[in-house]
Amino acid sequence: MSSTRGAAASIAPPAPGRPDQPRGGRFGSLAGWAQRHRWAALLIWVAVLAAVTLGSGAAGSAYKNNFALPGTDSQAATDLFTKHGSAQAGDSVDIVLKDSRGIDGAGRKAAVEKMLAEVKGLPGVADVRSPYTDTSAVSEDGTIGYATVTLDGKAEAVPKEDVTAIIDTAKSAETDGLQIELGGDAVRGAEEKGSPTAELAGILAAVVILGLFFGSVVAAAVPLITALFAVGAATGLIVLASHVFTVADFTPPITMLVGLGVGVDYALLIFYRYRHELTDGADPAEAGRKALDAAGRTVFFAGCTVIIALLGLVALGLGSLQGVALALALTVLTTMAASLVLLPALLALFGKRIQRHVLQHAAKATAKGKVEGRRWRALAAAVQRRPLPSLLVAVLALLALSAPALSMRLGFADAGNDPRTTTSRQAYDLLAEGFGPGFNGPLIVLVQGDEAAGQGVRSELAEAEGVAMVSPAMPSGDGTLSTVIVYPKTAPQDEGTTDLVHHLRDDVAPGLERDTGAEILVGGSTAASQDFADTVSQRLPLFVAVVVGMSSLLLMLVFRSVWIPVKAALLNLLSISAALGAMTLVFQYGWFGVQQGPIEAFLPVLIFAIVFGLSMDYEVFLVSRIHEEWERTKDHSLAVREGLATTGKVITAAGAIMIVVFGAFMLSPDRMLQQFGLGLAVAILVDALVIRCLIVPAAMQLLGKWAWWLPGPLARRLPKVALERPANS
């Protein structure tokens, strides 16, 4: 047996040498420094964590949602609103009233008007329009009405305490017969929709799995401490970065989700190699250097792949998504740094205790006749006996799960997806009850022309298919344009509303422009959401091609093979498409009782970038071990069996940790986080179990020695890249 049987990241054959082998490359040297200066390394991380935490606390966050898309109708309309002083340029809050006896009773009216007067005097409020001065703001039966509170800025720019004051003042007028709820983006942003239950559940689950995997509290704590340090530092850095870059307000929970999963995963891969070095007879210091010089290279490669994929999102030019991508890249970079510097320092501190436990566990296993990897070796042998049926069954199953993704509808969650206990959700439901489902997602049609053109356009829009009603044409402050509010017959997230946006733009507007000579733009938040979704769909193929191409080139350099990168790219795409298919079934089609709605428009590209990089992690971890055995024996069947036998356990454990961490976000009340958690959890589950444990062994068996084929001319031109230096280098 190879002395490096546990090496997951090695692709070089084991070389004979003295027991006291040199430290190896730069990662081994880095580990050696961290071990010799363990307290200094630990204090540096403590100081960094304290500094960024205190600094971010003092500076505060400056998160800002920006989904501006230059070149789209909705963005052009917004720019014109602002330029010409249209009333639709600002944001507002709706104070929704319901009284089964009618909201215009003498006692009710006096109390409501008193409350509205108080709201008008609050900070952040520019104006208040009462339902008693606007008959269109009262339902036909008179039981539901709404007051419009115009804010003095965009929703994200108004302090949350000012919005909270509006909510509290309005709710104070509630009586037994009068229900008051508040809606609008500012209200949704100010409401506390949950607690850190998901994060705590993920951490607890990770502790349990690590404890079962290692059988030692100390051993289980080391990877988790590394991840928590990394996530804490990254969170503070992102808060500071929000003052420089446009970072969306939903970024912190996403970065915590990814950072915790990736941090534990990276630390676990290195720690697993460390354990094997201990069982092979290395002392703790030598084991730490070897582990970092081998598995540390795999972590570095995988982390760089994730960062490259995430930075590819910046090139898409999708507003706030650029800030999210930068924040996630910073999180992955921080977790990678913690795994390469903080982890070896912790291993040096606890090395003797961990060594005693590892050797005792190995001795007990030997006494019982247990052979590590026996079950994984048997699984690989079973797959090898019938590689083609195994491959076809697994691939067909994943293709079936992927099929729903072909009908995926992209969009954005709105108040209709908020928890039913929130005032924003109740206001949404009341407005739909009183004024129709389309009232919560109006389309803002801008007409660049005189007032007559605006009235003419308004008349034609009222007759368009899918339109419930339209408002009068409202001229801008300078009279150069008019605004018509169009209320669809369908709810904002319904497919009918999407069809209406395209119908007005493609079919109705061109004819009206010819007849009136005016320029017509369809905007508003509902249309802007559709523009964002359409832009993502258009740019996604280029993004996928760039990320897959760069990652495949890296794999070709590492493994000096044509078919390994092709196989890896196809299988990674398969795991991602299966995850998107599962998300579509659950959230779009409402499986398991989940409310139906579109998939958040930015999630497919985010999930692709993250999962593709993490899949490369497992790919390198498994295939490098197969390659090492192939180089040693030139027996491809044996290489596949030994590769799976020595990596199956840690891949499964690492995958299980990320699955429970990501899956824990299904407990979040936020629909976007639920989708994100489910997508990542399914992708990792498919990748760690179905692909790495079934499809890869079957594909490698079928490829045989051709798996390592590289054309001679290409082999001479490509530089040689190794994940692990030979032991005698």
C-alpha positions, -999 to 999 in steps of 0.1 A, spaced: 0 0 0 11 35 -7 23 55 23 2 83 12 -30 63 10 -49 91 27 -36 118 4 -66 134 -12 -48 162 -30 -16 144 -42 -11 138 -79 26 129 -77 36 93 -71 51 86 -37 88 88 -38 112 70 -15 130 91 9 140 96 45 114 97 72 124 133 79 114 146 45 119 182 38 90 206 43 81 208 6 68 238 -11 54 272 -1 23 258 16 45 235 38 67 265 46 37 285 55 25 257 78 59 255 94 59 292 102 24 290 117 35 261 138 66 277 151 48 309 158 15 294 168 6 320 194 16 348 172 -6 334 143 -35 330 167 -31 365 181 -29 379 146 -63 364 138 -78 375 171 -65 410 165 -79 410 129 -113 398 141 -114 423 169 -103 452 146 -128 445 118 -156 439 143 -150 471 162 -143 490 130 -175 478 113 -195 485 145 -182 520 146 -187 527 109 -220 510 105 -233 493 74 -241 512 41 -259 484 23 -278 495 -7 -299 476 -32 -292 487 -67 -307 467 -96 -303 495 -121 -298 481 -156 -287 508 -181 -302 502 -216 -335 488 -204 -370 505 -207 -375 504 -169 -342 521 -162 -348 547 -189 -382 554 -174 -367 559 -139 -341 583 -152 -368 604 -170 -390 604 -139 -361 619 -119 -351 643 -146 -386 658 -152 -398 658 -116 -425 631 -119 -443 621 -87 -434 585 -95 -397 591 -90 -399 587 -52 -408 559 -29 -438 556 -7 -455 537 21 -491 526 20 -512 528 52 -540 503 45 -572 506 65 -600 480 68 -633 482 87 -662 459 78 -686 488 87 -668 512 63 -638 534 69 -657 567 64 -677 566 96 -676 598 115 -656 584 144 -633 564 122 -626 593 98 -616 617 126 -593 592 142 -576 583 109 -571 619 99 -556 627 133 -532 597 128 -523 608 93 -515 643 105 -491 629 131 -475 607 104 -470 638 82 -450 655 109 -426 625 113 -390 626 101 -385 612 66 -421 620 55 -425 644 26 -463 642 21 -494 622 31 -524 617 8 -556 608 27 -580 582 13 -608 607 21 -595 631 -5 -591 605 -32 -621 583 -41 -599 559 -61 -581 550 -28 -612 534 -14 -626 500 -25 -661 498 -41 -677 485 -9 -660 512 12 -645 487 36 -608 490 25 -588 521 17 -552 533 18 -533 565 25 -501 572 6 -471 584 26 -445 599 3 -410 596 17 -383 622 12 -360 597 -4 -356 562 -18 -367 534 5 -332 522 11 -320 557 20 -346 564 47 -334 554 81 -351 523 95 -359 541 128 -379 567 107 -399 540 90 -404 522 123 -418 555 137 -443 556 108 -454 520 115 -458 526 152 -477 558 148 -501 543 122 -507 511 142 -515 532 174 -548 542 157 -560 506 155 -592 497 174 -613 466 177 -631 473 144 -604 491 125 -574 471 111 -543 491 100 -514 476 81 -485 491 63 -469 481 30 -441 492 7 -404 484 3 -394 507 32 -417 488 55 -404 454 44 -369 466 50 -377 479 85 -394 447 97 -376 421 116 -387 389 99 -367 364 118 -338 355 142 -305 337 135 -322 303 140 -309 290 106 -273 300 113 -274 285 148 -290 253 135 -263 250 108 -235 254 133 -250 229 157 -255 203 129 -219 209 118 -207 202 154 -227 170 155 -213 157 122 -178 166 131 -181 149 164 -194 117 149 -167 119 122 -137 124 145 -151 110 178 -133 138 196 -145 171 209 -111 188 203 -107 173 168 -142 184 159 -137 219 173 -106 227 152 -123 230 118 -153 247 133 -132 273 151 -113 280 119 -145 286 100 -160 308 127 -129 330 127 -130 333 90 -168 341 88 -165 367 116 -136 385 99 -153 384 65 -186 398 79 -168 428 94 -148 434 62 -180 433 41 -196 459 64 -166 482 58 -166 474 21 -203 485 18 -191 521 22 -170 517 -10 -190 493 -31 -227 488 -37 -235 458 -15 -271 446 -12 -288 444 22 -294 406 17 -256 400 14 -248 393 51 -268 361 56 -257 347 22 -220 353 30 -225 337 65 -241 307 48 -214 303 22 -185 312 46 -196 287 73 -201 258 48 -169 265 28 -148 273 59 -156 240 76 -152 221 43 -117 235 36 -105 230 71 -119 194 71 -101 185 39 -68 196 54 -75 181 88 -84 148 72 -50 146 55 -34 156 88 -50 126 105 -36 103 78 -1 116 82 -3 110 119 -14 74 113 14 70 89 39 77 117 46 114 113 49 136 143 23 165 147 46 191 133 56 171 102 20 160 97 9 196 97 35 206 71 27 176 48 -11 182 51 -8 218 41 17 211 13 -8 186 -1 -44 192 8 -36 229 13 -28 231 -24 -62 216 -32 -79 241 -10 -60 269 -26 -69 257 -61 -106 252 -52 -108 286 -35 -93 303 -65 -118 286 -87 -147 299 -66 -132 334 -66 -127 334 -104 -163 323 -109 -176 349 -85 -156 377 -100 -170 366 -133 -204 379 -120 -189 414 -117 -185 414 -155 -222 407 -160 -229 443 -148 -260 433 -128 -262 461 -102 -262 449 -66 -252 414 -78 -217 428 -84 -214 438 -47 -227 404 -36 -201 387 -58 -173 408 -44 -185 401 -8 -187 363 -14 -152 364 -31 -139 382 0 -155 356 22 -140 327 3 -106 344 3 -108 349 41 -118 312 47 -90 301 25 -65 322 44 -78 309 78 -74 273 65 -38 280 54 -26 300 84 -49 297 115 -56 260 111 -19 249 113 -15 271 143 -44 253 160 -31 220 150 2 229 166 -16 239 198 -37 207 201 -14 184 181 -4 161 210 -40 156 222 -52 150 186 -23 126 179 -31 105 210 -67 102 200 -60 94 164 -34 67 172 -57 52 199 -86 51 174 -63 35 147 -51 9 172 -87 -1 181 -96 -3 144 -66 -25 137 -74 -48 166 -110 -52 153 -97 -60 119 -113 -29 103 -98 -18 70 -104 19 63 -122 25 31 -134 -11 28 -170 -2 20 -160 25 -4 -137 1 -21 -165 -24 -24 -188 3 -39 -162 12 -65 -158 -25 -74 -195 -29 -78 -197 2 -101 -167 -11 -121 -184 -44 -127 -212 -26 -146 -199 9 -153 -222 17 -182 -255 8 -165 -244 26 -134 -235 57 -154 -267 57 -174 -290 52 -144 -273 80 -124 -272 104 -154 -308 98 -164 -320 103 -128 -302 137 -126 -315 147 -160 -350 140 -149 -344 161 -118 -329 189 -140 -358 189 -165 -381 214 -145 -353 240 -147 -361 244 -184 -394 260 -174 -379 281 -146 -394 316 -143 -371 343 -129 -384 372 -109 -383 387 -74 -402 380 -42 -425 407 -30 -446 413 1 -469 385 -10 -441 361 -1 -435 376 34 -446 357 65 -483 361 71 -476 377 105 -458 407 90 -477 439 85 -463 442 49 -479 408 40 -512 417 56 -512 451 38 -505 433 5 -534 409 10 -558 437 20 -550 457 -11 -555 426 -33 -588 420 -16 -600 455 -20 -586 465 -54 -577 433 -72 -545 411 -74 -527 434 -99 -529 464 -76 -497 454 -58 -477 453 -90 -487 483 -112 -468 491 -144 -457 527 -148 -461 538 -184 -442 570 -193 -453 590 -223 -429 616 -237 -452 640 -254 -479 666 -248 -509 661 -225 -531 651 -254 -507 623 -263 -508 611 -227 -546 610 -227 -546 591 -260 -522 566 -247 -542 562 -215 -574 554 -235 -556 527 -256 -540 511 -226 -574 507 -209 -585 485 -237 -553 463 -238 -557 426 -230 -547 418 -194 -553 453 -180 -577 457 -151 -577 495 -150 -556 525 -157 -551 558 -139 -556 592 -155 -525 606 -174 -506 626 -148 -483 653 -163 -448 659 -149 -437 690 -131 -424 706 -164 -452 693 -185 -430 674 -210 -442 640 -202 -471 621 -187 -474 591 -165 -501 564 -167 -504 538 -140 -515 504 -154 -530 478 -131 -528 442 -144 -555 417 -139 -530 393 -124 -507 394 -93 -471 408 -97 -455 373 -97 -480 357 -121 -469 347 -155 -498 368 -169 -482 399 -156 -449 390 -173 -468 385 -205 -485 418 -201 -452 437 -198 -440 421 -231 -473 427 -248 -474 464 -239 -438 468 -251 -438 447 -282 -474 450 -295 -491 480 -280 -464 507 -276 -451 506 -313 -485 513 -327 -492 541 -302 -459 557 -309 -467 558 -346 -502 573 -340 -492 599 -313 -456 606 -322 -447 602 -285 -421 579 -271 -435 553 -247 -416 534 -220 -430 508 -196 -414 510 -162 -420 505 -125 -407 480 -101 -426 451 -117 -413 458 -151 -378 464 -137 -379 430 -121 -387 414 -154 -359 434 -171 -335 421 -146 -347 385 -151 -344 389 -189 -309 403 -187 -297 375 -165 -312 349 -190 -294 367 -219 -260 370 -202 -260 336 -184 -247 315 -214 -216 338 -218 -209 337 -181 -212 299 -180 -189 296 -210 -162 318 -195 -163 301 -160 -163 266 -175 -136 274 -200 -112 289 -174 -118 261 -149 -113 234 -175 -80 250 -185 -69 249 -149 -78 212 -147 -60 205 -179 -28 221 -165 -31 202 -132 -39 167 -146 -24 171 -181 -55 155 -196 -82 165 -221 -110 142 -209 -107 150 -172 -117 186 -177 -144 177 -201 -159 152 -177 -156 176 -148 -173 204 -166 -202 182 -178 -208 167 -144 -206 200 -126 -232 214 -150 -253 184 -143 -252 189 -105 -261 226 -109 -290 219 -133 -303 193 -109 -302 219 -81 -321 244 -102 -346 218 -111 -353 210 -75 -357 247 -67 -382 250 -96 -403 221 -83 -404 233 -47 -407 271 -51 -422 276 -86 -446 246 -86 -453 246 -49 -441 211 -39 -444 203 -2 -469 231 4 -445 259 -5 -461 291 -18 -457 292 -56 -438 320 -72 -408 328 -94 -371 319 -86 -351 350 -74 -335 363 -106 -300 365 -93 -298 331 -76 -291 309 -107 -259 328 -115 -248 329 -78 -255 292 -73 -236 284 -105 -205 304 -94 -204 289 -59 -213 253 -67 -190 251 -97 -161 261 -75 -170 238 -47 -175 209 -72 -140 215 -84 -129 210 -49 -143 175 -47 -132 168 -83 -96 176 -75 -98 158 -42 -109 125 -57 -93 125 -92 -59 136 -78 -59 105 -56 -69 83 -85 -41 99 -106 -16 93 -79 -25 56 -78 -25 54 -116 10 69 -117 22 44 -91 6 12 -106 -6 20 -142 -36 -1 -133 -66 22 -139 -92 -2 -122 -71 -3 -90 -65 34 -92 -103 41 -93 -110 18 -64 -82 32 -42 -91 67 -51 -127 63 -39 -116 42 -9 -93 69 5 -115 99 -3 -151 87 -1 -154 91 37 -141 126 39 -160 138 7 -192 124 23 -185 141 56 -176 174 41 -206 172 18 -229 163 48 -216 194 67 -223 217 39 -257 201 32 -269 207 68 -254 242 69 -270 252 37 -302 232 44 -306 249 77 -314 281 58 -347 264 49 -357 274 84 -353 311 75 -386 330 70 -369 347 40 -380 331 8 -348 341 -10 -326 324 17 -348 293 15 -343 291 -22 -305 297 -19 -302 271 9 -322 244 -9 -303 250 -42 -268 247 -26 -278 218 -4 -292 198 -34 -262 206 -55 -238 194 -28 -258 163 -21 -259 153 -58 -222 162 -62 -209 144 -31 -230 112 -34 -243 106 -69 -215 122 -90 -183 116 -70 -193 81 -57 -211 67 -87 -207 86 -120 -170 95 -116 -159 59 -109 -180 46 -137 -168 73 -162 -131 67 -151 -135 30 -156 -149 34 -190 -123 59 -201 -95 37 -187 -60 49 -196 -75 74 -221 -86 94 -191 -50 107 -189 -45 113 -226 -31 147 -238 -20 153 -274 18 155 -277 19 190 -292 -4 203 -265 16 185 -238 48 202 -249 33 236 -248 14 234 -215 33 243 -184 35 217 -157 15 224 -126 15 200 -96 -8 201 -65 19 184 -44 56 185 -47 74 152 -48 86 142 -14 123 143 -23 121 178 -39 
